[in-house]
Amino acid sequence: MILNEIWFILFIVIVGGYLILDGFDMGVGILHMVAARTDGERRALLNSIGPVWDGNEVWLILGGGVLFAIFPFAYASLFSGLYLAFMLVLVVLIFRTVALEFRSKQTSPAWRTTWDWAFSLSSLVLALLLGVAFGAVVSGVPLGADQEIRTNLIDLLTPFNLLVGVTTVAMFAMHGAIFLIMKTDGDLQARIKRFLPYLMGLFVVLNTLMVITSIALELPFTERYLEQLWPAIFPAAALAAMVAVWFLVQQARYFYAFIASSVMILLLLVAGAIGMHPNLLISTIDQAYNLTIFNAASEEPTLIVALVIALIGMPFVLLYTAGVYYIFRGKVTVDSTSY
């Protein structure tokens, strides 16, 4: 049983790593056509994430691998009803990557503008889809006794799920703006600084509305927070981290503001996970059909072997990530070899 709990924690940490790291990538993409006005400024934005974006997406692969190997029944159930949604996410991921790589291959303004819009819109759609997916998971899905989800992409677009999606877009845009302020200078940096307070305010309003709506709808994951006191520590800590972001931005301490923003994202994910625990998928048909970290998990030998592999491999992932960010620290520069 303890192995299941350990893997649940590791899964949340890995997903949190993806949201934090690829989250600011998406934020840069969302702001790409809003903050940057010239070809040089747009190249600067692309080069701010150019050395790290592919490494950031490694965390998405790790998360998918854990779900497939450790919680295969949950993995199978998700694809039983959400296959089209996952394929759409994959298409957007590919399109976003292609746009980033193809954009500067030609000097034609029309060519570059087309790929600029492709990169920006695909980043926005990806953030929206991830938020909608998270909203669907915490609010519940029509999971039957046969462990199949009977729904489609349109049915997932409920008002609550869309609210979570829009909130995610605002959160990543704010996170990306803080990152860009650290990496840029001049008029571009000044423009992003003017945007940031509005992005922060929008996220706070949307997130507050999301919390109120989840309580009003009496969603299953809110029950633990209404019945017990201790879980409230995590959303309270997330609120404190957001307040810290605000004060640090006012003091122009943007590196620490970025750290606080990252902590907030992780705490919000943890708050949702605690509300869900021990469930991975909540059935809106019958709670008896819920898939948990126990009935959806692989056999114990698999959990043990996978944990050993993770303990060996994760330090290398962390070392690589830290190394890349250290090597490419400082303000972004644009030259003939840049994006």
C-alpha positions in Angstrom: 0.0 0.0 0.0 2.8 2.4 0.8 4.3 1.9 -2.7 1.0 3.1 -4.2 1.2 6.2 -2.0 4.8 6.9 -3.0 4.0 6.6 -6.7 1.0 8.9 -6.3 3.3 11.5 -4.8 5.9 11.0 -7.5 3.3 11.3 -10.2 2.0 14.6 -8.7 5.6 15.9 -8.5 6.3 15.0 -12.1 3.1 16.6 -13.4 3.9 19.6 -11.3 7.4 19.8 -12.9 5.8 19.8 -16.3 3.2 22.5 -15.4 5.9 24.7 -14.0 8.5 24.3 -16.7 6.4 23.9 -19.9 3.9 26.3 -18.3 6.1 29.3 -18.8 6.9 28.0 -22.3 3.2 28.2 -23.0 3.0 31.5 -21.3 5.7 32.9 -23.7 3.7 31.5 -26.6 0.4 33.0 -25.4 2.1 36.5 -25.1 4.1 36.0 -28.3 1.8 38.1 -30.6 0.7 40.4 -27.8 3.9 41.5 -26.2 6.3 41.5 -29.2 5.7 43.9 -32.0 8.7 43.5 -34.3 10.5 40.6 -35.9 13.5 41.1 -33.6 11.3 41.1 -30.5 9.5 38.0 -31.5 12.9 36.3 -32.2 13.9 37.4 -28.7 10.9 35.7 -27.2 11.5 32.5 -29.1 15.2 32.4 -28.1 14.2 32.9 -24.4 12.8 29.4 -24.4 14.8 28.0 -27.4 17.5 26.2 -25.3 15.0 24.7 -22.8 11.6 24.0 -24.3 12.3 20.5 -25.5 13.9 19.5 -22.1 10.8 20.9 -20.4 8.5 18.5 -22.3 10.5 15.5 -21.0 8.4 15.9 -17.9 5.3 15.3 -19.9 6.8 12.1 -21.2 7.7 11.0 -17.7 4.2 11.7 -16.5 2.7 9.7 -19.3 5.2 6.9 -18.6 4.2 6.7 -15.0 0.5 6.6 -15.8 1.1 3.8 -18.3 3.4 1.7 -16.2 2.2 2.3 -12.7 -1.5 3.1 -13.1 -2.4 1.2 -16.3 -6.1 0.8 -15.6 -6.5 4.6 -15.2 -4.4 5.1 -18.4 -6.7 2.6 -20.3 -9.9 4.2 -19.0 -8.7 7.7 -20.0 -8.0 6.6 -23.6 -11.3 4.7 -23.8 -13.4 7.9 -23.8 -10.9 10.7 -24.3 -8.9 9.4 -27.2 -9.9 12.2 -29.5 -9.0 14.8 -26.8 -5.6 13.2 -26.3 -5.0 13.2 -30.1 -5.9 16.8 -30.3 -3.4 17.6 -27.5 -0.7 15.6 -29.5 -1.5 17.5 -32.7 -1.3 20.9 -30.9 2.1 19.8 -29.3 3.4 18.9 -32.7 2.1 22.0 -34.4 3.6 24.2 -31.7 7.0 22.6 -32.1 6.9 22.8 -35.9 6.0 26.5 -35.7 8.9 27.2 -33.3 11.4 25.4 -35.5 10.1 26.5 -38.9 9.5 30.2 -38.2 12.9 31.5 -38.9 13.8 29.2 -41.8 12.6 31.9 -44.3 13.0 35.6 -44.2 9.6 36.3 -45.8 7.4 38.4 -43.4 4.3 36.5 -44.5 6.1 33.2 -43.7 7.2 34.4 -40.3 3.9 36.0 -39.3 2.0 32.7 -40.2 4.3 30.6 -38.0 4.2 33.3 -35.2 0.4 33.0 -35.1 0.6 29.2 -35.2 3.0 29.2 -32.3 0.9 31.6 -30.2 -2.5 30.0 -30.9 -1.2 26.5 -30.4 0.3 27.5 -27.0 -3.0 29.1 -26.0 -5.0 26.0 -27.1 -2.7 23.6 -25.4 -3.0 25.5 -22.1 -6.8 25.6 -22.5 -6.9 21.9 -23.2 -4.8 21.0 -20.2 -7.0 23.1 -18.0 -10.2 21.5 -19.4 -8.7 18.1 -18.8 -7.8 18.9 -15.2 -11.3 20.3 -14.7 -12.8 17.1 -16.1 -10.7 14.9 -13.8 -11.5 16.8 -10.6 -15.2 17.2 -11.4 -15.7 13.5 -12.5 -16.2 11.6 -15.7 -18.9 9.1 -16.7 -16.8 6.0 -15.8 -18.8 2.8 -15.9 -18.5 -0.6 -14.2 -16.4 -1.8 -17.2 -13.9 1.0 -16.5 -14.8 2.7 -19.8 -15.5 6.4 -20.0 -18.5 7.2 -22.2 -18.1 10.7 -23.3 -16.7 12.8 -26.1 -14.7 16.0 -26.5 -17.8 18.2 -26.8 -19.3 16.8 -23.5 -16.0 17.8 -21.7 -16.6 21.5 -22.5 -18.8 22.1 -19.5 -18.9 25.7 -18.1 -16.8 24.6 -15.1 -14.2 22.8 -17.2 -13.9 25.8 -19.5 -13.5 28.0 -16.5 -10.6 25.9 -15.3 -9.2 26.0 -18.8 -9.3 29.8 -19.1 -7.8 30.1 -15.5 -5.0 27.9 -16.7 -4.3 30.1 -19.7 -4.2 33.2 -17.4 -1.9 31.4 -14.9 0.6 30.4 -17.6 0.5 33.8 -19.2 1.4 35.4 -15.8 4.1 32.7 -15.2 5.5 33.3 -18.7 5.5 37.1 -18.3 7.6 36.9 -15.2 10.1 34.6 -17.0 10.2 37.0 -19.9 11.0 40.0 -17.7 14.0 38.1 -16.4 15.2 37.3 -20.0 14.5 40.5 -21.9 15.4 44.2 -21.6 14.6 47.5 -23.3 11.2 48.4 -24.7 10.1 44.7 -24.9 10.7 44.2 -21.2 9.0 47.5 -20.3 5.9 46.4 -22.3 5.7 43.0 -20.5 6.1 44.8 -17.2 3.0 46.8 -18.0 1.1 43.7 -18.9 2.0 41.7 -15.8 -0.2 43.4 -13.2 -3.3 42.8 -15.4 -2.4 39.2 -15.9 -1.9 38.7 -12.2 -5.3 40.4 -11.5 -7.1 38.3 -14.1 -5.6 35.1 -12.7 -6.6 35.9 -9.2 -10.2 36.8 -10.2 -10.6 33.6 -12.4 -9.1 31.3 -9.7 -11.3 32.8 -7.0 -14.3 32.2 -9.3 -13.2 28.7 -10.0 -13.0 27.9 -6.2 -16.4 29.4 -5.5 -17.9 27.5 -8.4 -16.4 24.2 -7.4 -17.9 24.6 -3.9 -21.3 25.7 -5.2 -21.5 22.7 -7.5 -20.5 20.4 -4.6 -17.9 18.7 -6.7 -16.5 15.5 -5.1 -13.0 16.8 -4.6 -14.3 19.7 -2.4 -15.8 17.3 0.2 -12.4 16.8 2.0 -12.0 20.5 2.4 -15.5 21.0 3.7 -15.2 18.1 6.2 -11.6 18.4 7.4 -9.4 21.4 8.4 -5.8 20.2 7.6 -6.1 20.0 3.8 -6.8 23.8 3.8 -3.1 24.3 4.5 -2.3 23.8 0.8 -4.7 26.2 -0.9 -3.8 28.7 1.9 -0.1 28.2 1.1 -0.9 28.7 -2.6 -2.7 32.0 -1.8 0.3 33.0 0.3 2.6 32.2 -2.6 0.5 34.4 -4.9 0.7 37.3 -2.4 4.5 36.8 -2.4 4.5 37.0 -6.2 2.7 40.3 -6.0 5.0 41.8 -3.5 8.2 40.5 -5.2 7.0 42.0 -8.5 6.5 45.3 -6.8 10.0 45.2 -5.5 11.3 44.2 -9.0 12.7 40.9 -7.6 11.6 38.9 -10.6 13.7 35.8 -10.1 12.2 35.2 -6.7 8.7 36.1 -8.1 9.2 33.4 -10.7 10.1 30.9 -7.9 7.0 32.0 -5.9 4.9 31.6 -9.0 6.3 28.1 -9.5 5.6 27.1 -5.9 2.0 28.4 -6.3 1.4 26.2 -9.4 2.7 23.2 -7.5 0.6 23.9 -4.4 -2.5 24.3 -6.5 -1.9 21.0 -8.1 -1.2 19.4 -4.7 -4.4 20.9 -3.4 -6.4 19.3 -6.2 -4.6 16.0 -5.6 -5.4 16.0 -1.9 -9.1 16.6 -2.7 -9.0 13.6 -5.2 -6.9 11.2 -3.0 -7.0 8.2 -3.2 -9.0 8.6 -6.5 -7.4 8.9 -9.9 -10.7 9.0 -11.7 -14.0 9.8 -10.1 -17.1 8.3 -11.7 -20.2 10.5 -12.0 -22.3 7.4 -12.5 -21.5 5.5 -9.3 -18.7 6.2 -6.7 -18.2 2.5 -6.5 -16.7 2.7 -10.0 -14.0 5.1 -9.0 -10.4 4.2 -10.0 -8.0 4.7 -7.2 -4.3 4.5 -6.7 -4.9 1.0 -5.4 -7.4 -0.7 -7.8 -5.8 1.0 -10.9 -2.2 0.2 -10.0 0.2 -2.5 -11.4 1.3 -5.4 -9.2 3.7 -4.8 -6.4 6.8 -6.3 -8.2 6.3 -3.7 -11.0 6.0 -0.9 -8.5 9.2 -1.9 -6.8 11.2 -2.3 -10.0 9.9 1.0 -11.4 10.7 2.8 -8.2 14.3 1.6 -8.3 14.6 2.8 -11.9 13.0 6.1 -11.0 15.4 6.6 -8.1 18.3 6.0 -10.4 17.0 8.0 -13.4 15.3 11.1 -11.8 18.6 12.6 -10.4 19.9 12.6 -14.0 16.7 14.4 -15.2 17.1 17.0 -12.4 20.8 17.4 -13.1 20.2 17.9 -16.8 17.4 20.4 -16.2 19.5 22.4 -13.6 22.5 22.3 -15.9 20.6 23.7 -19.0 19.1 26.6 -17.0 22.5 27.4 -15.5 24.3 27.4 -18.8 21.6 29.6 -20.5 21.1 31.9 -17.6 21.0 35.7 -18.2 19.4 37.9 -20.8 18.5 36.5 -24.2 20.6 37.5 -27.2 19.7 37.2 -30.9 22.2 36.6 -33.6 22.4 35.0 -37.0 22.2 31.4 -35.5 19.2 32.2 -33.3 15.6 31.3 -34.0 
